Amino acid sequence: MDLKPGDRLKLREEIVAEVTQNMDDGMWVEVKYLESREGSDVGLIELCHAQDIVSVLSTSAST
């Protein structure tokens, strides 16, 4: 998975997140939650597995 810091993703559970670090293993990226049904999750930094990514909303090159 060729994701870079700054890329925005749509995840399961209607979460929008920004990549903060790519682990370069093809499976995991670290993300910061920007939007979530649970408002208290906004700002949370989590590891995200490739299976949880629904789509790439924008890339750091296009923002």
mmCIF file of the N, C-alpha and C atoms, coordinates in Angstrom:
data_MODEL
# 
_entry.id   MODEL 
# 
loop_
_atom_site.group_PDB 
_atom_site.id 
_atom_site.type_symbol 
_atom_site.label_atom_id 
_atom_site.label_alt_id 
_atom_site.label_comp_id 
_atom_site.label_asym_id 
_atom_site.label_entity_id 
_atom_site.label_seq_id 
_atom_site.pdbx_PDB_ins_code 
_atom_site.Cartn_x 
_atom_site.Cartn_y 
_atom_site.Cartn_z 
_atom_site.occupancy 
_atom_site.B_iso_or_equiv 
_atom_site.pdbx_formal_charge 
_atom_site.auth_seq_id 
_atom_site.auth_comp_id 
_atom_site.auth_asym_id 
_atom_site.auth_atom_id 
_atom_site.pdbx_PDB_model_num 
ATOM 1   N N  . MET A 1 1  ? 0.851   -1.173 0.000  1.00 0.00 ? 1  MET A N  1 
ATOM 2   C CA . MET A 1 1  ? 0.000   0.000  0.000  1.00 0.00 ? 1  MET A CA 1 
ATOM 3   C C  . MET A 1 1  ? 0.896   1.235  0.000  1.00 0.00 ? 1  MET A C  1 
ATOM 4   N N  . ASP A 1 2  ? 0.743   2.067  -0.994 1.00 0.00 ? 2  ASP A N  1 
ATOM 5   C CA . ASP A 1 2  ? 1.620   3.223  -1.166 1.00 0.00 ? 2  ASP A CA 1 
ATOM 6   C C  . ASP A 1 2  ? 0.963   4.486  -0.612 1.00 0.00 ? 2  ASP A C  1 
ATOM 7   N N  . LEU A 1 3  ? 0.742   4.512  0.679  1.00 0.00 ? 3  LEU A N  1 
ATOM 8   C CA . LEU A 1 3  ? 0.149   5.685  1.330  1.00 0.00 ? 3  LEU A CA 1 
ATOM 9   C C  . LEU A 1 3  ? 1.251   6.504  1.981  1.00 0.00 ? 3  LEU A C  1 
ATOM 10  N N  . LYS A 1 4  ? 1.038   7.812  1.989  1.00 0.00 ? 4  LYS A N  1 
ATOM 11  C CA . LYS A 1 4  ? 2.042   8.724  2.546  1.00 0.00 ? 4  LYS A CA 1 
ATOM 12  C C  . LYS A 1 4  ? 1.395   9.611  3.605  1.00 0.00 ? 4  LYS A C  1 
ATOM 13  N N  . PRO A 1 5  ? 2.188   10.140 4.533  1.00 0.00 ? 5  PRO A N  1 
ATOM 14  C CA . PRO A 1 5  ? 1.641   11.074 5.514  1.00 0.00 ? 5  PRO A CA 1 
ATOM 15  C C  . PRO A 1 5  ? 0.901   12.214 4.815  1.00 0.00 ? 5  PRO A C  1 
ATOM 16  N N  . GLY A 1 6  ? -0.275  12.513 5.333  1.00 0.00 ? 6  GLY A N  1 
ATOM 17  C CA . GLY A 1 6  ? -1.113  13.559 4.755  1.00 0.00 ? 6  GLY A CA 1 
ATOM 18  C C  . GLY A 1 6  ? -2.238  13.014 3.894  1.00 0.00 ? 6  GLY A C  1 
ATOM 19  N N  . ASP A 1 7  ? -2.125  11.756 3.438  1.00 0.00 ? 7  ASP A N  1 
ATOM 20  C CA . ASP A 1 7  ? -3.211  11.149 2.670  1.00 0.00 ? 7  ASP A CA 1 
ATOM 21  C C  . ASP A 1 7  ? -4.432  10.993 3.574  1.00 0.00 ? 7  ASP A C  1 
ATOM 22  N N  . ARG A 1 8  ? -5.606  11.261 3.017  1.00 0.00 ? 8  ARG A N  1 
ATOM 23  C CA . ARG A 1 8  ? -6.851  11.124 3.781  1.00 0.00 ? 8  ARG A CA 1 
ATOM 24  C C  . ARG A 1 8  ? -7.591  9.881  3.331  1.00 0.00 ? 8  ARG A C  1 
ATOM 25  N N  . LEU A 1 9  ? -8.083  9.136  4.316  1.00 0.00 ? 9  LEU A N  1 
ATOM 26  C CA . LEU A 1 9  ? -8.725  7.857  4.065  1.00 0.00 ? 9  LEU A CA 1 
ATOM 27  C C  . LEU A 1 9  ? -10.130 7.828  4.640  1.00 0.00 ? 9  LEU A C  1 
ATOM 28  N N  . LYS A 1 10 ? -10.997 7.070  3.981  1.00 0.00 ? 10 LYS A N  1 
ATOM 29  C CA . LYS A 1 10 ? -12.287 6.733  4.571  1.00 0.00 ? 10 LYS A CA 1 
ATOM 30  C C  . LYS A 1 10 ? -12.135 5.323  5.106  1.00 0.00 ? 10 LYS A C  1 
ATOM 31  N N  . LEU A 1 11 ? -12.434 5.147  6.388  1.00 0.00 ? 11 LEU A N  1 
ATOM 32  C CA . LEU A 1 11 ? -12.315 3.848  7.034  1.00 0.00 ? 11 LEU A CA 1 
ATOM 33  C C  . LEU A 1 11 ? -13.701 3.296  7.338  1.00 0.00 ? 11 LEU A C  1 
ATOM 34  N N  . ARG A 1 12 ? -13.749 2.055  7.762  1.00 0.00 ? 12 ARG A N  1 
ATOM 35  C CA . ARG A 1 12 ? -15.005 1.467  8.240  1.00 0.00 ? 12 ARG A CA 1 
ATOM 36  C C  . ARG A 1 12 ? -15.562 2.335  9.363  1.00 0.00 ? 12 ARG A C  1 
ATOM 37  N N  . GLU A 1 13 ? -16.820 2.157  9.649  1.00 0.00 ? 13 GLU A N  1 
ATOM 38  C CA . GLU A 1 13 ? -17.486 2.882  10.740 1.00 0.00 ? 13 GLU A CA 1 
ATOM 39  C C  . GLU A 1 13 ? -17.579 4.380  10.477 1.00 0.00 ? 13 GLU A C  1 
ATOM 40  N N  . GLU A 1 14 ? -17.553 4.767  9.183  1.00 0.00 ? 14 GLU A N  1 
ATOM 41  C CA . GLU A 1 14 ? -17.704 6.171  8.790  1.00 0.00 ? 14 GLU A CA 1 
ATOM 42  C C  . GLU A 1 14 ? -16.630 7.089  9.385  1.00 0.00 ? 14 GLU A C  1 
ATOM 43  N N  . ILE A 1 15 ? -15.424 6.577  9.487  1.00 0.00 ? 15 ILE A N  1 
ATOM 44  C CA . ILE A 1 15 ? -14.300 7.347  10.015 1.00 0.00 ? 15 ILE A CA 1 
ATOM 45  C C  . ILE A 1 15 ? -13.504 7.936  8.855  1.00 0.00 ? 15 ILE A C  1 
ATOM 46  N N  . VAL A 1 16 ? -13.139 9.207  8.976  1.00 0.00 ? 16 VAL A N  1 
ATOM 47  C CA . VAL A 1 16 ? -12.207 9.845  8.046  1.00 0.00 ? 16 VAL A CA 1 
ATOM 48  C C  . VAL A 1 16 ? -10.925 10.072 8.834  1.00 0.00 ? 16 VAL A C  1 
ATOM 49  N N  . ALA A 1 17 ? -9.808  9.655  8.268  1.00 0.00 ? 17 ALA A N  1 
ATOM 50  C CA . ALA A 1 17 ? -8.534  9.740  8.979  1.00 0.00 ? 17 ALA A CA 1 
ATOM 51  C C  . ALA A 1 17 ? -7.431  10.201 8.042  1.00 0.00 ? 17 ALA A C  1 
ATOM 52  N N  . GLU A 1 18 ? -6.387  10.752 8.643  1.00 0.00 ? 18 GLU A N  1 
ATOM 53  C CA . GLU A 1 18 ? -5.210  11.192 7.894  1.00 0.00 ? 18 GLU A CA 1 
ATOM 54  C C  . GLU A 1 18 ? -4.031  10.306 8.266  1.00 0.00 ? 18 GLU A C  1 
ATOM 55  N N  . VAL A 1 19 ? -3.310  9.852  7.260  1.00 0.00 ? 19 VAL A N  1 
ATOM 56  C CA . VAL A 1 19 ? -2.125  9.028  7.497  1.00 0.00 ? 19 VAL A CA 1 
ATOM 57  C C  . VAL A 1 19 ? -1.056  9.888  8.163  1.00 0.00 ? 19 VAL A C  1 
ATOM 58  N N  . THR A 1 20 ? -0.508  9.402  9.272  1.00 0.00 ? 20 THR A N  1 
ATOM 59  C CA . THR A 1 20 ? 0.593   10.092 9.933  1.00 0.00 ? 20 THR A CA 1 
ATOM 60  C C  . THR A 1 20 ? 1.916   9.360  9.710  1.00 0.00 ? 20 THR A C  1 
ATOM 61  N N  . GLN A 1 21 ? 1.823   8.034  9.471  1.00 0.00 ? 21 GLN A N  1 
ATOM 62  C CA . GLN A 1 21 ? 3.037   7.249  9.216  1.00 0.00 ? 21 GLN A CA 1 
ATOM 63  C C  . GLN A 1 21 ? 2.656   5.960  8.504  1.00 0.00 ? 21 GLN A C  1 
ATOM 64  N N  . ASN A 1 22 ? 3.458   5.574  7.515  1.00 0.00 ? 22 ASN A N  1 
ATOM 65  C CA . ASN A 1 22 ? 3.283   4.293  6.841  1.00 0.00 ? 22 ASN A CA 1 
ATOM 66  C C  . ASN A 1 22 ? 4.341   3.347  7.386  1.00 0.00 ? 22 ASN A C  1 
ATOM 67  N N  . MET A 1 23 ? 3.916   2.184  7.850  1.00 0.00 ? 23 MET A N  1 
ATOM 68  C CA . MET A 1 23 ? 4.843   1.216  8.426  1.00 0.00 ? 23 MET A CA 1 
ATOM 69  C C  . MET A 1 23 ? 5.648   0.488  7.349  1.00 0.00 ? 23 MET A C  1 
ATOM 70  N N  . ASP A 1 24 ? 5.321   0.738  6.073  1.00 0.00 ? 24 ASP A N  1 
ATOM 71  C CA . ASP A 1 24 ? 6.029   0.153  4.925  1.00 0.00 ? 24 ASP A CA 1 
ATOM 72  C C  . ASP A 1 24 ? 6.060   -1.367 4.946  1.00 0.00 ? 24 ASP A C  1 
ATOM 73  N N  . ASP A 1 25 ? 5.008   -1.971 5.509  1.00 0.00 ? 25 ASP A N  1 
ATOM 74  C CA . ASP A 1 25 ? 4.900   -3.425 5.480  1.00 0.00 ? 25 ASP A CA 1 
ATOM 75  C C  . ASP A 1 25 ? 3.748   -3.882 4.586  1.00 0.00 ? 25 ASP A C  1 
ATOM 76  N N  . GLY A 1 26 ? 3.064   -2.914 3.950  1.00 0.00 ? 26 GLY A N  1 
ATOM 77  C CA . GLY A 1 26 ? 1.960   -3.244 3.068  1.00 0.00 ? 26 GLY A CA 1 
ATOM 78  C C  . GLY A 1 26 ? 0.654   -3.534 3.768  1.00 0.00 ? 26 GLY A C  1 
ATOM 79  N N  . MET A 1 27 ? 0.649   -3.468 5.086  1.00 0.00 ? 27 MET A N  1 
ATOM 80  C CA . MET A 1 27 ? -0.548  -3.834 5.847  1.00 0.00 ? 27 MET A CA 1 
ATOM 81  C C  . MET A 1 27 ? -1.017  -2.752 6.821  1.00 0.00 ? 27 MET A C  1 
ATOM 82  N N  . TRP A 1 28 ? -0.103  -2.045 7.436  1.00 0.00 ? 28 TRP A N  1 
ATOM 83  C CA . TRP A 1 28 ? -0.443  -1.133 8.519  1.00 0.00 ? 28 TRP A CA 1 
ATOM 84  C C  . TRP A 1 28 ? -0.007  0.298  8.221  1.00 0.00 ? 28 TRP A C  1 
ATOM 85  N N  . VAL A 1 29 ? -0.858  1.248  8.627  1.00 0.00 ? 29 VAL A N  1 
ATOM 86  C CA . VAL A 1 29 ? -0.510  2.666  8.635  1.00 0.00 ? 29 VAL A CA 1 
ATOM 87  C C  . VAL A 1 29 ? -0.992  3.245  9.959  1.00 0.00 ? 29 VAL A C  1 
ATOM 88  N N  . GLU A 1 30 ? -0.299  4.256  10.415 1.00 0.00 ? 30 GLU A N  1 
ATOM 89  C CA . GLU A 1 30 ? -0.743  4.993  11.594 1.00 0.00 ? 30 GLU A CA 1 
ATOM 90  C C  . GLU A 1 30 ? -1.587  6.158  11.092 1.00 0.00 ? 30 GLU A C  1 
ATOM 91  N N  . VAL A 1 31 ? -2.757  6.362  11.707 1.00 0.00 ? 31 VAL A N  1 
ATOM 92  C CA . VAL A 1 31 ? -3.664  7.418  11.265 1.00 0.00 ? 31 VAL A CA 1 
ATOM 93  C C  . VAL A 1 31 ? -4.137  8.253  12.445 1.00 0.00 ? 31 VAL A C  1 
ATOM 94  N N  . LYS A 1 32 ? -4.550  9.475  12.112 1.00 0.00 ? 32 LYS A N  1 
ATOM 95  C CA . LYS A 1 32 ? -5.179  10.368 13.081 1.00 0.00 ? 32 LYS A CA 1 
ATOM 96  C C  . LYS A 1 32 ? -6.623  10.552 12.639 1.00 0.00 ? 32 LYS A C  1 
ATOM 97  N N  . TYR A 1 33 ? -7.574  10.272 13.539 1.00 0.00 ? 33 TYR A N  1 
ATOM 98  C CA . TYR A 1 33 ? -8.987  10.407 13.211 1.00 0.00 ? 33 TYR A CA 1 
ATOM 99  C C  . TYR A 1 33 ? -9.349  11.877 13.068 1.00 0.00 ? 33 TYR A C  1 
ATOM 100 N N  . LEU A 1 34 ? -9.970  12.223 11.933 1.00 0.00 ? 34 LEU A N  1 
ATOM 101 C CA . LEU A 1 34 ? -10.430 13.585 11.672 1.00 0.00 ? 34 LEU A CA 1 
ATOM 102 C C  . LEU A 1 34 ? -11.935 13.711 11.857 1.00 0.00 ? 34 LEU A C  1 
ATOM 103 N N  . GLU A 1 35 ? -12.668 12.650 11.507 1.00 0.00 ? 35 GLU A N  1 
ATOM 104 C CA . GLU A 1 35 ? -14.124 12.600 11.661 1.00 0.00 ? 35 GLU A CA 1 
ATOM 105 C C  . GLU A 1 35 ? -14.499 11.211 12.143 1.00 0.00 ? 35 GLU A C  1 
ATOM 106 N N  . SER A 1 36 ? -15.477 11.167 13.068 1.00 0.00 ? 36 SER A N  1 
ATOM 107 C CA . SER A 1 36 ? -15.926 9.892  13.599 1.00 0.00 ? 36 SER A CA 1 
ATOM 108 C C  . SER A 1 36 ? -17.325 10.050 14.163 1.00 0.00 ? 36 SER A C  1 
ATOM 109 N N  . ARG A 1 37 ? -18.099 8.964  14.103 1.00 0.00 ? 37 ARG A N  1 
ATOM 110 C CA . ARG A 1 37 ? -19.429 8.999  14.732 1.00 0.00 ? 37 ARG A CA 1 
ATOM 111 C C  . ARG A 1 37 ? -19.295 9.281  16.219 1.00 0.00 ? 37 ARG A C  1 
ATOM 112 N N  . GLU A 1 38 ? -18.235 8.782  16.801 1.00 0.00 ? 38 GLU A N  1 
ATOM 113 C CA . GLU A 1 38 ? -17.936 9.051  18.210 1.00 0.00 ? 38 GLU A CA 1 
ATOM 114 C C  . GLU A 1 38 ? -17.058 10.292 18.255 1.00 0.00 ? 38 GLU A C  1 
ATOM 115 N N  . GLY A 1 39 ? -17.641 11.430 18.547 1.00 0.00 ? 39 GLY A N  1 
ATOM 116 C CA . GLY A 1 39 ? -16.898 12.688 18.544 1.00 0.00 ? 39 GLY A CA 1 
ATOM 117 C C  . GLY A 1 39 ? -15.651 12.659 19.409 1.00 0.00 ? 39 GLY A C  1 
ATOM 118 N N  . SER A 1 40 ? -15.693 11.858 20.470 1.00 0.00 ? 40 SER A N  1 
ATOM 119 C CA . SER A 1 40 ? -14.540 11.791 21.372 1.00 0.00 ? 40 SER A CA 1 
ATOM 120 C C  . SER A 1 40 ? -13.340 11.101 20.726 1.00 0.00 ? 40 SER A C  1 
ATOM 121 N N  . ASP A 1 41 ? -13.549 10.410 19.599 1.00 0.00 ? 41 ASP A N  1 
ATOM 122 C CA . ASP A 1 41 ? -12.446 9.734  18.907 1.00 0.00 ? 41 ASP A CA 1 
ATOM 123 C C  . ASP A 1 41 ? -11.645 10.671 18.003 1.00 0.00 ? 41 ASP A C  1 
ATOM 124 N N  . VAL A 1 42 ? -12.195 11.851 17.692 1.00 0.00 ? 42 VAL A N  1 
ATOM 125 C CA . VAL A 1 42 ? -11.496 12.800 16.821 1.00 0.00 ? 42 VAL A CA 1 
ATOM 126 C C  . VAL A 1 42 ? -10.175 13.198 17.480 1.00 0.00 ? 42 VAL A C  1 
ATOM 127 N N  . GLY A 1 43 ? -9.096  13.122 16.720 1.00 0.00 ? 43 GLY A N  1 
ATOM 128 C CA . GLY A 1 43 ? -7.766  13.421 17.238 1.00 0.00 ? 43 GLY A CA 1 
ATOM 129 C C  . GLY A 1 43 ? -7.012  12.188 17.701 1.00 0.00 ? 43 GLY A C  1 
ATOM 130 N N  . LEU A 1 44 ? -7.715  11.072 17.819 1.00 0.00 ? 44 LEU A N  1 
ATOM 131 C CA . LEU A 1 44 ? -7.112  9.819  18.254 1.00 0.00 ? 44 LEU A CA 1 
ATOM 132 C C  . LEU A 1 44 ? -6.120  9.328  17.207 1.00 0.00 ? 44 LEU A C  1 
ATOM 133 N N  . ILE A 1 45 ? -4.986  8.830  17.649 1.00 0.00 ? 45 ILE A N  1 
ATOM 134 C CA . ILE A 1 45 ? -3.990  8.244  16.746 1.00 0.00 ? 45 ILE A CA 1 
ATOM 135 C C  . ILE A 1 45 ? -4.006  6.736  16.966 1.00 0.00 ? 45 ILE A C  1 
ATOM 136 N N  . GLU A 1 46 ? -4.212  6.004  15.867 1.00 0.00 ? 46 GLU A N  1 
ATOM 137 C CA . GLU A 1 46 ? -4.373  4.553  15.924 1.00 0.00 ? 46 GLU A CA 1 
ATOM 138 C C  . GLU A 1 46 ? -3.611  3.895  14.785 1.00 0.00 ? 46 GLU A C  1 
ATOM 139 N N  . LEU A 1 47 ? -3.319  2.614  14.941 1.00 0.00 ? 47 LEU A N  1 
ATOM 140 C CA . LEU A 1 47 ? -2.832  1.818  13.820 1.00 0.00 ? 47 LEU A CA 1 
ATOM 141 C C  . LEU A 1 47 ? -4.045  1.335  13.043 1.00 0.00 ? 47 LEU A C  1 
ATOM 142 N N  . CYS A 1 48 ? -3.946  1.364  11.738 1.00 0.00 ? 48 CYS A N  1 
ATOM 143 C CA . CYS A 1 48 ? -5.048  0.983  10.861 1.00 0.00 ? 48 CYS A CA 1 
ATOM 144 C C  . CYS A 1 48 ? -4.567  -0.112 9.918  1.00 0.00 ? 48 CYS A C  1 
ATOM 145 N N  . HIS A 1 49 ? -5.304  -1.197 9.856  1.00 0.00 ? 49 HIS A N  1 
ATOM 146 C CA . HIS A 1 49 ? -4.977  -2.304 8.959  1.00 0.00 ? 49 HIS A CA 1 
ATOM 147 C C  . HIS A 1 49 ? -5.567  -2.035 7.579  1.00 0.00 ? 49 HIS A C  1 
ATOM 148 N N  . ALA A 1 50 ? -4.920  -2.526 6.551  1.00 0.00 ? 50 ALA A N  1 
ATOM 149 C CA . ALA A 1 50 ? -5.369  -2.317 5.168  1.00 0.00 ? 50 ALA A CA 1 
ATOM 150 C C  . ALA A 1 50 ? -6.821  -2.741 4.966  1.00 0.00 ? 50 ALA A C  1 
ATOM 151 N N  . GLN A 1 51 ? -7.287  -3.765 5.665  1.00 0.00 ? 51 GLN A N  1 
ATOM 152 C CA . GLN A 1 51 ? -8.666  -4.240 5.536  1.00 0.00 ? 51 GLN A CA 1 
ATOM 153 C C  . GLN A 1 51 ? -9.685  -3.207 5.997  1.00 0.00 ? 51 GLN A C  1 
ATOM 154 N N  . ASP A 1 52 ? -9.281  -2.269 6.839  1.00 0.00 ? 52 ASP A N  1 
ATOM 155 C CA . ASP A 1 52 ? -10.206 -1.271 7.373  1.00 0.00 ? 52 ASP A CA 1 
ATOM 156 C C  . ASP A 1 52 ? -10.367 -0.062 6.459  1.00 0.00 ? 52 ASP A C  1 
ATOM 157 N N  . ILE A 1 53 ? -9.550  0.029  5.412  1.00 0.00 ? 53 ILE A N  1 
ATOM 158 C CA . ILE A 1 53 ? -9.604  1.174  4.501  1.00 0.00 ? 53 ILE A CA 1 
ATOM 159 C C  . ILE A 1 53 ? -10.668 0.924  3.438  1.00 0.00 ? 53 ILE A C  1 
ATOM 160 N N  . VAL A 1 54 ? -11.649 1.832  3.387  1.00 0.00 ? 54 VAL A N  1 
ATOM 161 C CA . VAL A 1 54 ? -12.714 1.748  2.389  1.00 0.00 ? 54 VAL A CA 1 
ATOM 162 C C  . VAL A 1 54 ? -12.264 2.419  1.099  1.00 0.00 ? 54 VAL A C  1 
ATOM 163 N N  . SER A 1 55 ? -11.664 3.621  1.222  1.00 0.00 ? 55 SER A N  1 
ATOM 164 C CA . SER A 1 55 ? -11.188 4.337  0.037  1.00 0.00 ? 55 SER A CA 1 
ATOM 165 C C  . SER A 1 55 ? -10.182 5.405  0.432  1.00 0.00 ? 55 SER A C  1 
ATOM 166 N N  . VAL A 1 56 ? -9.418  5.854  -0.561 1.00 0.00 ? 56 VAL A N  1 
ATOM 167 C CA . VAL A 1 56 ? -8.508  6.985  -0.390 1.00 0.00 ? 56 VAL A CA 1 
ATOM 168 C C  . VAL A 1 56 ? -9.274  8.217  -0.852 1.00 0.00 ? 56 VAL A C  1 
ATOM 169 N N  . LEU A 1 57 ? -9.486  9.177  0.054  1.00 0.00 ? 57 LEU A N  1 
ATOM 170 C CA . LEU A 1 57 ? -10.240 10.387 -0.275 1.00 0.00 ? 57 LEU A CA 1 
ATOM 171 C C  . LEU A 1 57 ? -9.375  11.409 -0.991 1.00 0.00 ? 57 LEU A C  1 
ATOM 172 N N  . SER A 1 58 ? -8.136  11.562 -0.535 1.00 0.00 ? 58 SER A N  1 
ATOM 173 C CA . SER A 1 58 ? -7.198  12.476 -1.188 1.00 0.00 ? 58 SER A CA 1 
ATOM 174 C C  . SER A 1 58 ? -5.789  12.075 -0.808 1.00 0.00 ? 58 SER A C  1 
ATOM 175 N N  . THR A 1 59 ? -4.854  12.474 -1.643 1.00 0.00 ? 59 THR A N  1 
ATOM 176 C CA . THR A 1 59 ? -3.454  12.190 -1.359 1.00 0.00 ? 59 THR A CA 1 
ATOM 177 C C  . THR A 1 59 ? -2.755  13.480 -0.976 1.00 0.00 ? 59 THR A C  1 
ATOM 178 N N  . SER A 1 60 ? -1.645  13.356 -0.291 1.00 0.00 ? 60 SER A N  1 
ATOM 179 C CA . SER A 1 60 ? -0.907  14.545 0.142  1.00 0.00 ? 60 SER A CA 1 
ATOM 180 C C  . SER A 1 60 ? -0.454  15.369 -1.055 1.00 0.00 ? 60 SER A C  1 
ATOM 181 N N  . ALA A 1 61 ? -0.261  14.738 -2.195 1.00 0.00 ? 61 ALA A N  1 
ATOM 182 C CA . ALA A 1 61 ? 0.147   15.457 -3.406 1.00 0.00 ? 61 ALA A CA 1 
ATOM 183 C C  . ALA A 1 61 ? -0.984  16.295 -3.978 1.00 0.00 ? 61 ALA A C  1 
ATOM 184 N N  . SER A 1 62 ? -2.247  15.918 -3.686 1.00 0.00 ? 62 SER A N  1 
ATOM 185 C CA . SER A 1 62 ? -3.389  16.640 -4.256 1.00 0.00 ? 62 SER A CA 1 
ATOM 186 C C  . SER A 1 62 ? -3.998  17.638 -3.290 1.00 0.00 ? 62 SER A C  1 
ATOM 187 N N  . THR A 1 63 ? -3.471  17.721 -2.067 1.00 0.00 ? 63 THR A N  1 
ATOM 188 C CA . THR A 1 63 ? -4.026  18.662 -1.084 1.00 0.00 ? 63 THR A CA 1 
ATOM 189 C C  . THR A 1 63 ? -3.164  19.880 -0.958 1.00 0.00 ? 63 THR A C  1 
# 
